[in-house]
Amino acid sequence: MAIELSNLMERSLSMLSSDHKSVVSMNLFVALLCACIVIGHLLEENRWMNESITALIIGLCTGIVILLTTNGTSSHVLMFSEDLFFIYLLPPIIFNAGFQVKKKQFFRNFMTIMLFGAVGTLISFVIISAGAVHFFKQMNIGTLKIGDYLAIGAIFAATDSVCTLQVLNQDETPLLYSLVFGEGVVNDATSVVLFNAIQSFDLSHINLSIALKFVGSFFYLFIASTMLGVIAGLLSAFIIKKLYMGRHSTDREVALMILMAYLSYMLAELFYLSGILTVFFCGIVMSHYTWHNVTESSRVTTKHAFATLSFVAEIFIFLYVGMDALDIEKWRVVRDSPGKSVGVSAILLGLVLLGRAAFVFPLSFLSNLTKKSSHEKIGLKQQLTIWWAGLMRGAVSMALAYKQFTSSGHTKLHGNAIMITSTITVVLFSTVVSHHHIL
Amino acid sequence: MAIELSNLMERSLSMLSSDHKSVVSMNLFVALLCACIVIGHLLEENRWMNESITALIIGLCTGIVILLTTNGTSSHVLMFSEDLFFIYLLPPIIFNAGFQVKKKQFFRNFMTIMLFGAVGTLISFVIISAGAVHFFKQMNIGTLKIGDYLAIGAIFAATDSVCTLQVLNQDETPLLYSLVFGEGVVNDATSVVLFNAIQSFDLSHINLSIALKFVGSFFYLFIASTMLGVIAGLLSAFIIKKLYMGRHSTDREVALMILMAYLSYMLAELFYLSGILTVFFCGIVMSHYTWHNVTESSRVTTKHAFATLSFVAEIFIFLYVGMDALDIEKWRVVRDSPGKSVGVSAILLGLVLLGRAAFVFPLSFLSNLTKKSSHEKIGLKQQLTIWWAGLMRGAVSMALAYKQFTSSGHTKLHGNAIMITSTITVVLFSTVVSHHHIL
């Protein structure tokens, strides 16, 4: 294993030393990140903008510039590496989400959130998959297997918790925030779990036993991942409490928290669980137990350090998605049939709207039945907001789409190419539009 | 350039997704880091131990275990990648060093520190190089060119500021601390500058013009690097002050500081300057100007976040050095002549002692002449401490040694192999021993 690690390190850095160009690109990227923060801040008065959109736009511009400088020859301007995303960028975001969530609100609405996050995702997953089968079978867009259709369902059932976080204010609308955001995270986990489950099964011919296995593995993954996260969090609390880490150094405490959180994520990956769910609950437990056993300065540091990490990761992702959106190859493949691509995107958007409506309103109704006090109930207006806010499809969808429809970033197959481009379209469109509507 | 970046990202992560083994090794490494922190803390009462030594030992043990599990077949248990070190691990450490340094003390003793750091390093560099030429020419240890001898001088003129930091207390002995530590950093920079200068010149035949070019490039690198760091720091201060970053978010400020610090380092690399010196002065400027323009929570966060980063990076390095020390190949090469290897190590240690003595005492005397008040003068006991504390050779020496004497981690040549092994010996020995003596 040691060899793998050394290889990993070598590979990850061979470029940086070896050739000078990569240093240039590193500089470019870091500089762009800075630019996103500054510009995003300057445009903040303009409520139509925020760092994400800024990063998206800057990314697109950069992509265009690079395309022009390379005369459109570089067909892979910036390949989206779903590994970079899942190993380095997503963990801090989800961990921070769990760490910063208002637990009181979160657990008061726990059942509702679980309803939305788990059941709701399943519903929209089924609807989108069914719709995809129904529509795409007619318009021949390459060869899509049953697994692909289910994957499409999972991909577009994944709301973008990252982006959702930025359009609702935890203090102004605590209920809405906890619902939409909590759902977003559980939903992330759910759809990733779904996605893994799909990929790990032979779906050429479904029967009851497979369906049962499917459900079984889903719940296994869900519970096991949660448990792992909780255990990791409690362990960190125990260690820090028992060893009186605070006695000498804040740095040890912070370091230990970060390392153990990441370790929980990596362990989840090791056991083929859902690292997202794990690290999310690890974050919740850490903020609930560990956080109260550390020094005052540790509290401030962790609170902001984690937020910063997540903040940078988010910008990184949107910048990345923006730059990647212009990968020519995929577009070249669909250039001959633009109408079809647009059609697919439109259908997918419609299905997303439908699939979301199909669970937000019924489930809200259900949860309202359980609530006594009227202010705890979810009003129609709030339901609409939840419905709309959840339309955003972001980096998670992108990552999953690439995982399913590209082999090492290449999109040779016609159907796959269309799927990728449609995903990008949906992501860009839904992010920008539904964003603006809410604000 | 985009392509390079994408490649970089792909490479850096291809393993993590592709094969499962690497996830295992990631887990192992993160777990070991946690272990180092916890155990290091438990052993803290024992003044003979600290995280570094713990990490070193744990690393060695792990290396042994891996060797046994692979039946000694894996000749590269963990190749030390000087890139990983110089790109990811060293910057946070040096930046934090600059950020945390007591500026008042530092600048009061600035001249003395510069004397020690720059002139002193040059003196010991000359002595060690000369000594190496004198001794190693007799005992035939493979083919060493003049460049190699000069490299040896640079390598062993580099004290380990990382390790030095841990043996002196900034509050108990402020003068000593600021001197030894300040020297350590300037020395780091100096020796790296020296090293680069050596590598970038054809030294097969030295004459006056080349010598002058050498000195010139040395001063150019030194000044340019410092300037770049200062400018980057001031720019960050300007941006944060002008844009009132504090108005909304602490995270933006912290993110911007980290990113700009790293950017300064990468820019230095881009222009072939000394990133270390750049990021060190960037740290100083940031802590002096930027830090006073940010919110209170940003101050606490940056202070501890940077310290934590540096802390983890240090442990990482020592763990890594420990694991790497057992790379069989090098040892196999020198197995036939163990006595020679020991001899070389001994000679090098002696030269280090001599070279250090040759500038600490004279330069202390010089600086004492400039001081009026007696308590500012450097007493003999203090001079001894400075002399001894600077004996530690650490990760920097390792990294430089690998850079010079290995081609992509391989140590085929006899002379090179001996040099590497001797370096490891000197590092382990000096770290452990001089450490204990001081404490």
Interface residues (C-beta under 8 A of the other chain):
Chain A: M1 A2 I3 E4 L5 S6 N7 L8 M9 E10 R11 S12 L13 S14 M15 L16 S17 D19 H20 K21 S22 V23 V24 S25 M26 N27 L28 F29 V30 A31 L33 C34 I37 V38 H41 L42 E44 I66 T70 S74 H76 V77 L78 M79 S81 E82 D83 L84 F86 I87 Y88 I239 L243 M245 H248 S249 T250 D251 R252 V254 A255 L256 I258 L259 M260 Y262 L263 M266 L267 E269 L270 S297 S298 V300 T301 K303 H304 A305 A307 T308 F311 V312 M323 G409
Chain B: M1 A2 I3 E4 L5 S6 N7 L8 M9 E10 R11 S12 L13 S14 M15 L16 S17 D19 H20 K21 S22 V23 V24 S25 M26 N27 L28 F29 V30 A31 L33 C34 I37 V38 H41 L42 E44 I66 T70 S74 H76 V77 L78 M79 S81 E82 D83 L84 F86 I87 Y88 I239 L243 M245 H248 S249 T250 D251 R252 V254 A255 L256 I258 L259 M260 Y262 L263 M266 L267 E269 L270 S297 S298 V300 T301 K303 H304 A305 A307 T308 F311 V312 M323 G409
